[in-house]
């Protein structure tokens, strides 16, 4: 099993009290596998639907951000490889 990778960066090096902080996290899981399921529905008379294809990810990573100041970090976006979180100083 390969180890997950992660890098994180804040959008600024200094913050004033009450300022918004954005944390960008790039992450990956080498062992994550994607699989595809194709479904066709057929009725009793032999009529079939068009195929429907769905992709799913097995074992995706779940990101959680906490800090020792008890800030609330809110997920702004996450595309499965890069996530952005927001908090207030």
LUMPASE-267286 format. One record per residue (C-alpha): x, y, z. Coordinates in steps of 0.1 Angstrom, whole numbers. Layout:
  east north    up
     X     Y     Z
...
// end
This chain:
  east north    up
     0     0     0
    15    33   -11
    13    63    12
   -10    92     3
     6   125    -7
    -3   160     4
    10   196     1
    -7   226    17
    -3   263    14
   -20   294    27
   -26   323     3
    -7   348    24
    23   348    48
     7   372    73
   -29   380    83
   -46   408   103
   -72   398   129
  -105   390   113
   -90   384    79
  -101   355    57
   -75   327    52
   -76   304    22
   -58   271    25
   -51   251    -7
   -44   214    -3
   -32   192   -32
   -35   155   -24
   -34   121   -40
   -39    85   -31
   -18    62   -53
   -40    32   -44
   -73    48   -53
   -90    28   -80
  -118    40  -104
  -142    15  -118
  -171    18  -143
  -205     2  -141
  -227     0  -172
  -264    -7  -168
  -290   -16  -194
  -326   -22  -183
  -347   -47  -203
  -384   -52  -199
  -404   -85  -202
  -409   -79  -239
  -372   -75  -247
  -371   -37  -250
  -339   -24  -237
  -328    11  -225
  -297    28  -237
  -267    20  -217
  -260    41  -187
  -224    43  -175
  -213    54  -140
  -178    58  -126
  -171    54   -90
  -139    57   -69
  -129    30   -44
  -111    42   -13
  -111    80   -18
   -93   102     6
  -113   124    30
   -98   157    41
  -104   174    74
   -87   206    85
   -83   215   122
   -59   238   140
   -50   244   176
   -70   277   177
  -103   259   173
  -111   278   140
  -138   265   118
  -124   256    84
  -150   254    57
  -145   235    24
  -148   259    -5
  -141   235   -33
  -127   200   -38
  -122   183   -72
  -106   151   -58
   -70   163   -62
   -71   199   -49
   -92   212   -21
   -96   248    -8
  -107   256    27
  -116   289    43
  -113   302    79
  -112   336    96
   -82   346   118
// end
